[in-house]
Amino acid sequence: WNARTFWNYSDAPDVLFAGDPITEHLQAVEGPYRVMNLQVYPSTNAEGAVLMAYGIPELLGHHGNELHAFDQLTGGPGPDWTNLPFFGRGDLKLLDLYGARYVIGPSTWTDTLPGFTLVLGNVATAGGISANLFERAEDIPFARIVPAALKLPEEQVVATFTDPRFPVDRVVVVDSTYPDEPPGLSAIPDSVPSSVTVTEWRPGHMRLEINPAAPQDAFVVIGENWYFEWQATVDGQAVTPIRGNGAVLTVPVSAGAREIELTFESDAYRTGKGITLASLLLVAIGLAAPVAVRRRKRG
Protein backbone atom coordinates (compact mmCIF):
# COMPACT_ATOMS: atom_id res chain seq x y z
CA TRP A 1 0.00 0.00 0.00
CA ASN A 2 2.76 2.48 0.86
CA ALA A 3 4.17 2.13 -2.66
CA ARG A 4 1.02 3.61 -4.18
CA THR A 5 2.43 7.11 -3.67
CA PHE A 6 5.16 6.26 -6.18
CA TRP A 7 3.28 4.44 -8.95
CA ASN A 8 0.29 4.58 -11.23
CA TYR A 9 -1.42 1.18 -11.35
CA SER A 10 -3.12 -0.18 -14.42
CA ASP A 11 -4.35 -3.50 -15.74
CA ALA A 12 -3.06 -2.44 -19.15
CA PRO A 13 0.62 -1.44 -18.85
CA ASP A 14 0.90 -1.17 -22.62
CA VAL A 15 -1.62 1.67 -22.39
CA LEU A 16 -0.19 3.30 -19.27
CA PHE A 17 3.33 3.37 -20.74
CA ALA A 18 2.32 3.95 -24.34
CA GLY A 19 3.90 6.79 -26.25
CA ASP A 20 2.46 10.28 -26.21
CA PRO A 21 3.36 13.52 -28.02
CA ILE A 22 5.94 14.52 -25.38
CA THR A 23 7.82 11.22 -25.26
CA GLU A 24 7.69 10.90 -29.05
CA HIS A 25 9.11 14.42 -29.44
CA LEU A 26 11.96 13.73 -27.02
CA GLN A 27 12.77 10.35 -28.56
CA ALA A 28 13.37 12.12 -31.87
CA VAL A 29 15.90 14.54 -30.32
CA GLU A 30 19.53 13.65 -30.92
CA GLY A 31 21.50 13.26 -27.69
CA PRO A 32 23.14 14.06 -25.50
CA TYR A 33 20.62 16.02 -23.48
CA ARG A 34 18.64 15.67 -20.26
CA VAL A 35 15.08 16.32 -19.16
CA MET A 36 13.85 17.74 -15.87
CA ASN A 37 10.59 15.95 -15.13
CA LEU A 38 8.37 17.82 -12.66
CA GLN A 39 5.81 15.36 -11.30
CA VAL A 40 4.47 14.17 -14.64
CA TYR A 41 6.07 10.73 -15.20
CA PRO A 42 4.79 9.29 -12.82
CA SER A 43 2.35 11.89 -11.59
CA THR A 44 3.07 11.78 -7.87
CA ASN A 45 6.85 11.61 -7.66
CA ALA A 46 9.49 13.85 -9.19
CA GLU A 47 12.11 11.13 -8.84
CA GLY A 48 10.39 8.56 -11.02
CA ALA A 49 12.20 6.48 -13.60
CA VAL A 50 9.38 6.00 -16.11
CA LEU A 51 11.11 8.01 -18.84
CA MET A 52 13.97 5.50 -18.75
CA ALA A 53 11.60 3.03 -20.41
CA TYR A 54 11.44 5.40 -23.39
CA GLY A 55 15.21 5.87 -23.55
CA ILE A 56 14.82 9.50 -22.41
CA PRO A 57 17.56 10.64 -19.98
CA GLU A 58 16.27 12.41 -16.87
CA LEU A 59 18.15 14.85 -14.68
CA LEU A 60 16.94 13.60 -11.32
CA GLY A 61 17.96 10.33 -9.77
CA HIS A 62 16.46 6.87 -10.00
CA HIS A 63 14.25 6.68 -6.88
CA GLY A 64 16.91 8.18 -4.63
CA ASN A 65 19.68 5.88 -5.88
CA GLU A 66 21.72 8.75 -7.30
CA LEU A 67 25.27 9.49 -6.15
CA HIS A 68 25.74 11.29 -2.84
CA ALA A 69 27.84 13.98 -4.54
CA PHE A 70 24.93 14.70 -6.90
CA ASP A 71 22.60 15.07 -3.92
CA GLN A 72 24.98 17.49 -2.25
CA LEU A 73 25.30 19.60 -5.40
CA THR A 74 21.57 19.73 -6.14
CA GLY A 75 20.42 20.01 -2.53
CA GLY A 76 18.53 16.71 -2.77
CA PRO A 77 17.27 14.16 -2.61
CA GLY A 78 13.68 15.16 -3.30
CA PRO A 79 11.30 16.57 -2.54
CA ASP A 80 13.75 19.32 -1.57
CA TRP A 81 16.33 19.72 -4.35
CA THR A 82 16.96 23.15 -2.86
CA ASN A 83 19.70 24.13 -5.35
CA LEU A 84 17.58 23.36 -8.41
CA PRO A 85 15.21 25.83 -10.07
CA PHE A 86 11.47 25.20 -9.68
CA PHE A 87 12.12 23.32 -6.41
CA GLY A 88 14.21 25.66 -4.31
CA ARG A 89 16.32 28.76 -4.64
CA GLY A 90 18.51 27.62 -7.52
CA ASP A 91 18.94 29.32 -10.87
CA LEU A 92 19.38 27.67 -14.27
CA LYS A 93 23.10 27.08 -13.71
CA LEU A 94 22.70 23.45 -12.60
CA LEU A 95 20.45 22.66 -15.54
CA ASP A 96 23.08 24.09 -17.87
CA LEU A 97 25.84 22.13 -16.12
CA TYR A 98 24.07 18.82 -16.83
CA GLY A 99 22.83 19.70 -20.29
CA ALA A 100 19.16 19.71 -19.19
CA ARG A 101 17.57 21.24 -22.26
CA TYR A 102 13.98 20.28 -21.50
CA VAL A 103 11.50 20.64 -18.65
CA ILE A 104 8.21 18.76 -18.38
CA GLY A 105 5.57 20.12 -16.00
CA PRO A 106 1.82 19.73 -15.44
CA SER A 107 -0.16 22.12 -17.66
CA THR A 108 -1.95 23.39 -14.55
CA TRP A 109 1.41 24.57 -13.18
CA THR A 110 2.49 27.20 -15.74
CA ASP A 111 2.75 27.79 -19.48
CA THR A 112 5.78 30.10 -19.26
CA LEU A 113 9.25 29.56 -17.83
CA PRO A 114 12.02 32.19 -17.83
CA GLY A 115 14.76 31.09 -20.19
CA PHE A 116 12.55 28.46 -21.87
CA THR A 117 10.26 28.22 -24.88
CA LEU A 118 6.99 26.29 -24.82
CA VAL A 119 7.30 23.43 -27.34
CA LEU A 120 4.14 21.44 -26.59
CA GLY A 121 1.29 22.76 -24.46
CA ASN A 122 -1.57 21.06 -22.65
CA VAL A 123 -0.69 17.61 -23.99
CA ALA A 124 -2.36 14.47 -22.64
CA THR A 125 0.36 12.09 -21.47
CA ALA A 126 0.21 8.31 -21.20
CA GLY A 127 0.21 8.66 -17.41
CA GLY A 128 -3.10 10.52 -17.57
CA ILE A 129 -1.79 14.02 -16.82
CA SER A 130 -2.04 17.04 -19.07
CA ALA A 131 1.49 18.45 -19.38
CA ASN A 132 3.67 21.08 -21.04
CA LEU A 133 7.09 20.56 -22.62
CA PHE A 134 9.59 23.43 -22.50
CA GLU A 135 12.97 23.78 -24.25
CA ARG A 136 15.84 26.09 -23.32
CA ALA A 137 15.71 29.25 -25.39
CA GLU A 138 19.52 29.27 -25.70
CA ASP A 139 21.73 26.46 -26.93
CA ILE A 140 23.02 24.51 -23.92
CA PRO A 141 26.28 22.58 -24.51
CA PHE A 142 26.66 19.17 -22.89
CA ALA A 143 30.37 19.89 -22.40
CA ARG A 144 32.36 23.12 -22.16
CA ILE A 145 36.00 24.12 -21.87
CA VAL A 146 36.94 26.51 -19.05
CA PRO A 147 40.34 28.16 -18.60
CA ALA A 148 40.79 28.01 -14.83
CA ALA A 149 40.23 25.96 -11.68
CA LEU A 150 39.65 27.13 -8.14
CA LYS A 151 40.80 24.68 -5.45
CA LEU A 152 38.81 24.82 -2.21
CA PRO A 153 38.13 22.62 0.81
CA GLU A 154 35.40 20.12 -0.04
CA GLU A 155 32.85 21.70 2.31
CA GLN A 156 33.10 25.00 0.38
CA VAL A 157 32.73 23.67 -3.16
CA VAL A 158 28.93 23.47 -3.48
CA ALA A 159 28.29 26.83 -1.81
CA THR A 160 30.82 28.46 -4.15
CA PHE A 161 29.42 26.91 -7.32
CA THR A 162 25.78 27.64 -6.47
CA ASP A 163 26.51 31.29 -5.71
CA PRO A 164 24.67 33.25 -8.45
CA ARG A 165 27.87 35.21 -9.16
CA PHE A 166 29.93 32.12 -9.99
CA PRO A 167 31.07 32.12 -13.67
CA VAL A 168 30.30 28.52 -14.70
CA ASP A 169 31.73 29.06 -18.20
CA ARG A 170 35.14 30.29 -17.01
CA VAL A 171 36.01 28.52 -13.76
CA VAL A 172 35.60 25.00 -12.39
CA VAL A 173 35.75 24.35 -8.63
CA VAL A 174 37.86 21.39 -7.50
CA ASP A 175 38.31 20.07 -3.97
CA SER A 176 41.37 19.11 -1.95
CA THR A 177 41.53 15.64 -3.55
CA TYR A 178 42.73 17.25 -6.79
CA PRO A 179 46.46 16.40 -6.79
CA ASP A 180 47.73 19.53 -8.52
CA GLU A 181 47.72 23.12 -7.38
CA PRO A 182 46.07 25.33 -10.04
CA PRO A 183 47.41 28.85 -10.53
CA GLY A 184 45.88 31.41 -8.20
CA LEU A 185 43.06 33.59 -9.51
CA SER A 186 43.47 37.33 -9.14
CA ALA A 187 40.62 37.95 -11.61
CA ILE A 188 38.04 35.97 -13.56
CA PRO A 189 39.74 34.93 -16.84
CA ASP A 190 38.28 35.37 -20.28
CA SER A 191 36.41 32.40 -21.70
CA VAL A 192 38.25 29.98 -23.99
CA PRO A 193 37.48 30.62 -27.70
CA SER A 194 36.89 26.90 -28.34
CA SER A 195 33.78 24.74 -28.26
CA VAL A 196 33.42 21.11 -27.23
CA THR A 197 31.29 18.83 -29.40
CA VAL A 198 30.13 15.38 -28.35
CA THR A 199 30.71 13.18 -31.40
CA GLU A 200 29.87 9.85 -29.73
CA TRP A 201 27.60 9.25 -26.77
CA ARG A 202 26.41 5.90 -25.53
CA PRO A 203 26.31 4.12 -22.18
CA GLY A 204 29.85 3.88 -20.82
CA HIS A 205 31.52 5.66 -23.75
CA MET A 206 31.90 9.25 -24.93
CA ARG A 207 34.06 10.96 -27.51
CA LEU A 208 34.45 14.74 -27.60
CA GLU A 209 36.18 17.13 -29.98
CA ILE A 210 37.67 20.51 -29.05
CA ASN A 211 37.44 22.97 -31.94
CA PRO A 212 39.65 24.84 -32.44
CA ALA A 213 42.27 23.00 -30.43
CA ALA A 214 42.68 24.19 -26.85
CA PRO A 215 44.78 27.38 -27.00
CA GLN A 216 45.98 26.88 -23.42
CA ASP A 217 45.92 24.44 -20.54
CA ALA A 218 42.29 24.17 -19.49
CA PHE A 219 39.53 21.91 -18.16
CA VAL A 220 36.69 20.25 -20.07
CA VAL A 221 33.57 20.04 -17.89
CA ILE A 222 31.08 17.37 -19.03
CA GLY A 223 27.40 17.04 -18.10
CA GLU A 224 27.91 13.63 -16.50
CA ASN A 225 28.52 12.60 -12.90
CA TRP A 226 32.12 11.82 -11.98
CA TYR A 227 32.90 8.34 -10.67
CA PHE A 228 36.30 6.87 -9.97
CA GLU A 229 35.90 4.18 -12.63
CA TRP A 230 35.72 6.65 -15.52
CA GLN A 231 38.87 6.51 -17.66
CA ALA A 232 39.98 9.15 -20.13
CA THR A 233 42.46 9.75 -22.91
CA VAL A 234 43.32 13.11 -24.45
CA ASP A 235 44.68 12.73 -27.99
CA GLY A 236 45.44 9.11 -27.13
CA GLN A 237 47.29 9.83 -23.87
CA ALA A 238 45.84 8.59 -20.58
CA VAL A 239 44.58 11.34 -18.29
CA THR A 240 42.90 10.95 -14.89
CA PRO A 241 39.41 12.52 -14.83
CA ILE A 242 38.63 14.67 -11.81
CA ARG A 243 35.47 15.69 -9.97
CA GLY A 244 34.57 19.29 -10.76
CA ASN A 245 31.94 21.59 -9.28
CA GLY A 246 31.25 19.03 -6.57
CA ALA A 247 29.99 16.20 -8.76
CA VAL A 248 30.63 16.41 -12.50
CA LEU A 249 33.10 14.68 -14.77
CA THR A 250 36.00 16.98 -15.61
CA VAL A 251 39.08 16.33 -17.75
CA PRO A 252 42.25 18.46 -17.56
CA VAL A 253 43.62 19.18 -21.04
CA SER A 254 46.88 20.71 -22.25
CA ALA A 255 47.30 23.40 -24.88
CA GLY A 256 46.75 21.90 -28.33
CA ALA A 257 44.33 19.18 -27.15
CA ARG A 258 41.78 18.18 -29.76
CA GLU A 259 40.03 14.94 -28.78
CA ILE A 260 38.87 13.33 -25.53
CA GLU A 261 37.68 9.75 -25.23
CA LEU A 262 35.97 8.52 -22.06
CA THR A 263 35.09 4.97 -21.07
CA PHE A 264 33.48 3.55 -17.96
CA GLU A 265 35.09 0.29 -16.83
CA SER A 266 33.80 -1.26 -13.61
CA ASP A 267 36.02 -3.88 -11.98
CA ALA A 268 33.27 -4.61 -9.45
CA TYR A 269 30.78 -5.26 -12.26
CA ARG A 270 33.18 -7.59 -14.08
CA THR A 271 33.87 -9.49 -10.87
CA GLY A 272 30.17 -9.80 -10.08
CA LYS A 273 29.42 -10.91 -13.63
CA GLY A 274 32.12 -13.59 -13.40
CA ILE A 275 30.78 -14.84 -10.06
CA THR A 276 27.24 -14.94 -11.44
CA LEU A 277 28.28 -16.92 -14.54
CA ALA A 278 30.31 -19.36 -12.43
CA SER A 279 27.37 -19.80 -10.07
CA LEU A 280 25.00 -20.47 -12.93
CA LEU A 281 27.44 -23.02 -14.33
CA LEU A 282 27.61 -24.80 -10.96
CA VAL A 283 23.81 -24.81 -10.72
CA ALA A 284 23.56 -26.25 -14.22
CA ILE A 285 26.09 -28.96 -13.34
CA GLY A 286 24.21 -29.69 -10.11
CA LEU A 287 20.96 -30.13 -12.02
CA ALA A 288 22.47 -32.18 -14.82
CA ALA A 289 24.62 -34.52 -12.71
CA PRO A 290 21.76 -36.47 -11.02
CA VAL A 291 20.10 -36.99 -14.38
CA ALA A 292 23.32 -38.37 -15.86
CA VAL A 293 23.82 -40.67 -12.86
CA ARG A 294 20.29 -42.06 -13.15
CA ARG A 295 20.78 -42.74 -16.86
CA ARG A 296 24.01 -44.64 -16.18
CA LYS A 297 22.31 -46.78 -13.58
CA ARG A 298 19.50 -47.61 -15.97
CA GLY A 299 22.01 -48.44 -18.67
N, C-alpha and C positions, 0 to 999 in steps of 0.2 A: 504493500500500500504506500509506503513512504517514497517509493520510486516514481509514483505518479506525478510528482512535481517536476520530474525531469523528462518525461516522455509523453508523446501522443500515442494512444492505443487505437488500433484499427484491426478489423478482421480482414482487411484487404491491403496488405503492405505495398502491393504494386500500385495502388491508388494513392496511398499516403505519401509514398516516396517517388511518385511519378514526376516527370519533368514539368516545369512551368516556365513562363516567359523569363523570369529572373535567372533561374539556373541555366536555361538554354542560352541566354545572352552571355553569361559568364563562362560557360563551357566553350564558347566560340572565341574567347579572348586568348591571345597568345601570351603565355607566361614568360617570365615570372611576374607574379603580382599576388596580393593578398586582399582578403575581404574582411571587413569588420561587420559582424552579424549581431544586430541589436535585437535580441529576443524575437526572432522570426523563425529560425530553424534550429531547434523546435521552439514553440511559442513561449514557453515558460522559463527558459534558461539560456542566458547569454553564452554559456560555455559549451553548448551542444556541439556534437560532432557530425551532425546530419549531412552537412555540405561535403564532408569527406567522401560520402558515397557517390557524389557526383564528380569527384576529382577536382573540387574547387577548394583552394587553400585558404583557410581562415587565419585571422590574426590571433585570436584567443585560444587558450589551451584546450586540450582534449579532456574535459571533465576534471579539471584540476590536476592533471598529470604533467603539466608543463614544468620546465626547469625552474629551480628556485631563483636563479639569477634573473630570469624573465619576470617572475612575480615581483622581485624587488624593484626592477626598473619600471614596471607598469603600475606598481602600487596594488597588485592583486594578491591572491586570486579573488575572483568575483564573489559577491556582487559589487565590490568596492572599485577596483581598478582606478584608484584615485589619481594616477598620473596620466590617464587616457582621456581624450576629449569625449564628451557626451556621457561619461560616467562621473568624473571628478573635475579637478581643476586644470587638467592638462590641456595643452594646445595641440596643434596638428603635427608637432615635431616627431612624436613617436610613430605616428602613422607613416610619415615620410621615411623614417629610419628603417621601417620594415617593408617598405614598398606597398603599403595598404592603399590601393587606388580606389577601392569601392567601399561603400557603406550601405547596408541593408537595414531598414527600419520599418516598423509598422506605419501604415499610411495615416493612422490616427495621431501619430507622434508629431510629424512636421513634413512639409513638402519643400522646405528650403534649408540648406546647410551652408554656412560660410565656408568658402573655399571649394565648394562642390557644385556640380551641375546635376539636375534631375535627369536621369536617363529613362527610367520607367516609373510611372506613377500609378498608384492605386491598383496594383496588380494582384490578382488572386493567386496565392501560392498553394503548392501541393499540401502544405501543412494546415490549410484552412484559414490563413491570415492574409488580409489585404496589406500589401507592403509596397514600399518605394525603394528604388535602386538609385544611388547617387555615385557619380564618378568625380575624382579630383579634377578641378578646373585646369590645373597646371600639370605638366608632365612630371611624374615622380620616378626618379631612377631607382632601380633595385640595388644598385651599388654606386658608390661615389669615391673619388680620390680627394683626400684632404692633406694639406701640407704639413700639419703640425700635430703633436701629441702633448697632452698635459698629464703628468703623472701625479696622482694624488693617493692618499690613504683610501682603502677600499670603502670605508664608511662615508666618504665624501663624494664618491663618484656619481651616484644617482642624483643627489641634490644639485650637484654642479650641472649635470647634463639637462635636468628638467627645468633649470632656471630659464625663464623666457628669454633672457639676454644671451644665452649660450649659442655660438655660431656653429651649428651642426655641419655646415658645409666647409668649414675651414679648420676645425680642431676636433680631435677625438680624445676622449678621456680614457686613460689606462690606470690600472691600480698598481700596488706595490709588487705584484707578482711579475710584472713586466721586467725582464732582466736588464734591459738597457736604460740609460738615463737620457731622455730626449732633451734637446737644447731648451734652455729657458725661454719663456715667452715674455717679452717686454711690450708687445703689441699684438693684436690679432693680425695674422698674415693675410695676404691676398689669396683668393682661391686659385687652385691649380687650373690652367687653361687646357685641361684634358677631360674627356668623358670616359666612362667605363660602361661597356656594352656586354651584356650576358649573351654569349653565342651558343651556349649549351646549358641546359638546366633540366635535370632529372633527379630522382631520389638518389642521394649519395654521390652526386657528381655535378660539378659546375665548371664551366670554362668562361673566362672573362677576357676581354680585350681592352687595353688602354690606348686611346687614340686622341691626339698624337701621343707618342711615347712619353712616359713620365719625365718632365723636365728637371726634376729634382728628387731627392729622397722624400718619400711620402708614405701615406697609409691608405689602403683601399678598404673602405667600410662597406660590408655586404649585409643585405637585409635578411640575415639568417642567424639563428642563435649559435654562439660559440659552444663547442664541446671539445674536450681534450683529444678525442679520436679523429677530428678533422686533420687532414694532411694537405699540404699545399706545395706547389712548385711555381716559381716565377721564372719564365723563360727557360724552363727545364731544370732549374736549380731548386733543391729542397729549401723551403722556408717554413719556420714554425708559426702557425697562425696564433694570434693573440685575442684576448677578450677586450673589446672596446666598448665604451659607453655603458659599462656595467654588464652587458649581456651579449653583444653582437659579434659576429665573426669578422675579424679584421686582419689584413695581411700587410706587413711592412714591405715596401718595394723600394728599390734603388733607382736612381736616375737612369733613364733609358729603358725601363721595364715596359714590356708590351703585352705580355700574356700571362694570365694566372690560371692554373688548373687546381681544382679542389676535389678531393675524394674523402668519403667517410668510410673508414675501415674499423670495424668493431671486433677486437680480440675476444671480448666476452661473448658476443653473438656467435662467432665462429666456434668457440669452445662449447657453448650451449648446443649449437647445431650438431657438433660432433657427438656429444653425449647423447642427444636425442636419437640420432641415427644408430648409434651403437646399442642403445636401449631397445629400439624397435627391432634391430637384428636379433638381439638376445630373446626378445619375446617371440619372434617368428620361429627361432630355433626351438624354444621351449614348447611351442604349439605343434611344431612339425615332428619333433623327436618321438613323442608317444605314439603318433600315428605310424611312423616308420617301424618302431619296435613291434607294434601289434601286427603289422603286415609280415614281418620276419617270422614271428611266432606261428602265424597261420600258414606261412610257406613251408 
